[in-house]
Amino acid sequence: EPEVTQTPSHQVTQMGQEVILRCVPISNHLYFYWYRQILGQKVEFLVSFYNNEISEKSEIFDDQFSVERPDGSNFTLKIRSTKLEDSAMYFCASKLGNIQYFGAGTRLSVL
Amino acid sequence: KNEVEQSPQNLTAQEGEFITINCSYSVGISALHWLQQHPGGGIVSLFMLSSGKKKHGRLIATINIQEKHSSLHITASHPRDSAVYICAVIQGGGADGLTFGKGTHLIIQP
């Protein structure tokens, strides 16, 4: 069964460093999303992407964040200068119809 | 902004019990999702509802649009059903993101 793939599964970085989280959505899907879940809290929407541009973003998605679909398969989330409070699980999702399919997540630990 | 509330936050039950998890939201929606999150963190979509009722195996989901309320039921619960169950809503269509509840942590004891 097709699935959304995220790499790495765990990323450890120093505060102030740039990180790129990678996602390979399901191949014929048209809409792409990033969500994050801080430990013990609810999942929060960050950004959606459609037709090669950002469609919607939350107030969390500030200038430190950016997304890209550099080729036909990858969808990346970049955090320019990580802060301690960026430590969280980051989920990528994609959809074609109504159902969003989630990746297994990348756990980002900022030290 | 839609507020999504789930109850209970935590639920421990014995194997075989009938389980009900509730979700309410504050603003009209186009659809509601029930999701399952296992201890490893991965999220799986169980149901998407815009009206009425859906059934998949031992899982049943209902929604009352007028009441802004949905329920997820598990019949003949089993220890493998132990997980966090999350309600999430979407207000528009297209690329709109989901707004999530805090989840219900369910433990089914043998």
Interface residues (C-beta under 8 A of the other chain):
Chain A: Y31 Y33 Y35 Q37 Q41 K42 V43 E44 F45 L46 V47 S48 F49 Y50 S55 E56 S58 M89 F91 N98 I99 Q100 Y101 F102 G103 A104 G105 R107
Chain B: A31 H33 L35 G40 G41 G42 I43 V44 S45 M48 I86 A88 G94 A95 D96 G97 L98 T99 F100 G101 K102 G103
